Amino acid sequence: MIPLLPAPSLGIDIGGSKTQAVLLDEQARIVADHVRPTEMGSDGVIATALAAARGCVQLAGIGFGDLRGVGVGIPGRVDHPTGVVHTAVNLGLGRLPLGERLGELIGVEVRVDNDVKATLLGVAHRLDAHDADLSYVNFGTGVAAATLAGGRLVRGSDNLAGEIGHIPVRPGVGRCACGQDGCIEVLAGGAQITRRLSRLTPAASLSTLMAAASDGHREAAAVADLAASGIADAVQLVVLAQGSDRVVIGGGVIQTAPELADLARQLLVGRARGSAFLASLDLPGRLVVAPPEQPLAAVGAALLVRC
């Protein structure tokens, strides 16, 4: 379980378009929140994170020296013991010793982890499930997951655990950015969904997908069904591989088209009708949608300091 500490901790969620910082008090309650547009490249990311951190502590009326520590969630492959980020393409990063550089500027310890793993900690806090067997699957531009087993993060070699978006499940559907055919990310990743929608009409978008499908647009319905099947595949895979009691889904795809979660749940119900084994697992009952409009990634980043 995440212990309570006698000093506030700061969490920073660095995304492709915005960077959000939150300050948590000793009871892990949000006491300040500050958002900045993200600047690209190593220097830009450092400058943005520092500005977001400074804005947050100023709102709370404290200084960096009052902090217990700082946690950062960032996309890409992260060497969490050293705080080095390796290849975050959407931020224009190659190799960046983020923990070291930001720590020198702030003057306190900075812990860095992959953003999906940080979000999982925020989800566990929100659900009061710190000691649980819990997974979070993020459906954004791509698809990735993170898992708590008995309250401990599952990391694997090189912090690689959770890259389920690159598991092929539907050969022939299309080529993935990883070079394989029919990956979960091809079905349910935001970039691939947008690409399929652009073939229908230039005006088609994820935000209008479910409305078009409900209005009888057959091609839109086919795109929605494919995306929902990818979501269902991801939930089934995580439960079978990790034994998670709950699988929380979130990210831009789910936030923009939340009806896809309902459609995925219906698909899981249908699969259970044809399999006594799947019926015994109650996959639909394990599926949970992440609370909207919650800074889960930034909160989780702040909790990295307390792990």
N, C-alpha and C positions, 0 to 999 in steps of 0.2 A: 504493500500500500504506500502511496505517496505521502511522506511525512510533512507536517506543517513546520515551517521555519519562522524564526523570529524577525525576519526582515523581508521586504518585498522582493519579488523577482520580476524581471522584464522579459517578455517574449516578443520576437519579431518574426513575422511571416513574410518572406520575400517572394513575390509573384511576378509574372511577366509584365503585368500592367500596374500593379500597386503593391506597396509594402505597408504592412500594418503592424503597429506595436501596441501591446497592452501591458499594463502594470497590474500584478496581482498582489494583494495583501497577504498576510500570514495565514488567512483562512481560504486563500486561493479565490478571492472575489476580485472582480475587475474594478479597479479604482481610477483608471485612466486609459484612454484609447486614442491613438493618433495614426492617421493614414497619410502617406505620401505617394506620388507617382514614382514608379521605379525607373531609374536611369540604367541604361545598358552598360555592359563591360565591367571589368574588375573594379576600376575606380568609381564608376557610377553606382554599382551595387553597394560598395563600402560607404560612399557618400550618402546614399539614400537610407541605408540602415542606421547610420549615425544620426541623420536628421530626424528620422522617425523616433529613435530612442530618446533623443534630446527633447523633442516635442512632448513626448509622453511623460517624462519625469518632470518637466516644467509644469505641465497641467496638474500634476500631483503635488507640486511645491516642494520637491526634494531634489537631491543631486545624485549623480552616478555613484558617489561614495556611500550612499545609503542603501545600495542594492546588495542583495545576497549574491546575485549573478544574473547573467543574460543568456537566454536560449534563442537559437535561430533555426527556423525551418526553411529549407530552400530546395527547389527541384534539382534533380540530377543525382549522380552517384556521390555519396558523401562518406568520407572516412571519419566516422564520428569520434574515435578516440583522439584524433589530431585536429579535427575541425577543418580539414582540407576538403574543398569541393572539387570534384573532377567532372568536367564536361556537363554544364547546364546550358544546353544549346539555346533555349529560348531567352536566356539572359546574356548571351554572348560571352560565356565563360569557358575557359579551358581548365587550367589548374589555378585555384585560388585558395591560399591559406586564410580562409575567412575568420576562423576563430582567433588566430594569432593577431591578424591585422586589426580586427575590430576590438579585440581585447586591449591592445595597446592604446587605442584611441579613447576607450571608455574607462579603462583602469580597473576593471573587474574581470573575473573569469567569464569567458563566452563559450558556451557549448553549442555545437552545430549538428543538425541531423537532417535527414531527408524529410521533405515537407509532409509526405503522406504518413510517415511514422509519427511526426509531431502532431498531425491532426488526430491520429488515433488516440494519443494521450488526452487531447482535448475532448474527444468523444467520450472516452472512458470517464473523465471528470464530470462531463455533463450528465451522463447516465448513472453516475455513482457506481461505477463498475470497475474499480481500480484493480481488483484481484480476480477479474473474470477471465473466461475464455471468450475473447471478443475479437472480431475482425472489422476493419474498415476498408471499403473498396472505393477508390476515387475514380469517377468517370469524368475526366476533363478532356483536354486535347488527346491524351492517351488514357490508358487504364493501368492502375497499379493498386496494390493492396498492402496492408500492414496488419499484424496479428499480435495480440496479447495471449499468451498461454499461461494461465495461473497468475496473471498480472504482470508477467515479464515479456518484454518485447522479443519477438522472434526475429533474429537478424541474419543468420547464416554467414557464409564466407563473404567477405568484402561488403557486408551490409546489404546483400543482394536479395534477400528473402522478400517476396511480395511482388515480383515483376511478372504477375500472371497475365498481363496484357499480351505478352508474347508467347502464349501457349496456343498452338493451332487447335481449333475446334471445328472448323467448317471449311475443309479444303474446297477450292474453287470459287470462294466468295470474293477474293481479292488479295492482292499482295500487301503485306505490312511493311512499315518503314524499317523493320528489323531484317527484312529480306525473306521472311517466311510467308506462307500462304494460309489465309483463313484464320488468323489469330483473333483472340477475343477483342483486341484493340481495333481490328478491322470492322467487327460487328458493332461495337458500342463506344468506340472512341469518338470524341467530338469532331476531330478533323476529318475522319472518314465519313461520319454521318453528314457533315456539311458538304463534302465532296459528292456524295450520292444525291443530296438534295439539289445541288447546283445543276445536275443533269436534268432535273424535272423542269425547273424554271428559274431564271435569275433571281426572282423575288422570293423563292422558297427559303425558309430558314428554320432552325431548330425551334424557335419560339412559336412558329405557326404550324409546326409539323403535326401535332396531335389534333388541332382544329381541322386541318385539311383532311386528315385520316377519318375523323368523325363525320365530315361532310361527304364522305364517299369517294374521295380521291384515292383510287386504287394504288397508284405508284407511291403516294405518301404513306398509305397504310402498310405497304410492303417494306418501306424504309423503317417505319416504326416497329413492325414485327421483328425485323432483323436486329434492330438495336435492343429491343426488349429481350430477344433470345440470348444476346451476348451478356446482358445483365444477369439473366437467369443462369447462364452457364457459369459466370463468375461466382455467384452465390453458391451454387451447387459445388463447384470446385473447391472453394475455400472451406466449406463445411466438411467435405470429404477428406481434404488434405490436412486440415487443422483441428477439426472437431469443435469449431466455434459454436457457442450457444446462441450468439447473435451475430449477424452480419449487417453492419451499418453501411449504407451506400450514400454517397454524396458527390460533390464536384459540380462543375458547370453544366454538364449534360442533365443531371438530375434536378438541379436548381431551375434550369430553363424549361425543361419538359418533365415535371414531376409525375405526369400521367404514365410515363414509361415505367416507373416503379410499380404501379398498379398492374400494368400489362405484363411485366415480368413475373409478378406474383401469380397472376392468372395462369401463365405458362407453367410455373412450378406446380400449381394445383393440378393442371392437366397431366403433367409428367407423373405425378403421384398416383393418378388413376390407373396408369398402366404398369405400376411397379410397387409391389408391397414393400420392397426395401426402401424406396424413396418416400413412400407414405409414412413409414415408421420414423423417418427423420424430421418430418414436419418442416420442410424447407420454407414454405410460405410464412410460417409462424416465426421463423428466425430472422426474416428480412425486416430491417428497420431503416427508415429514411432519416438521414441526419437532420437535426433541427435547422431550419433555414435562418438566415440572417444572424448567425452566431459566429463569432471570430474563433472557431474551433482550432484552426492551425496556430494562430498567435497564442492562444491560451495553452495549447499543448507545448509550444516552444518554451513558454515560461516555466512549464512543469518539468522540462528537461533538466532544469537546474536542481530540481528536488528529487530526481530519481537516484 
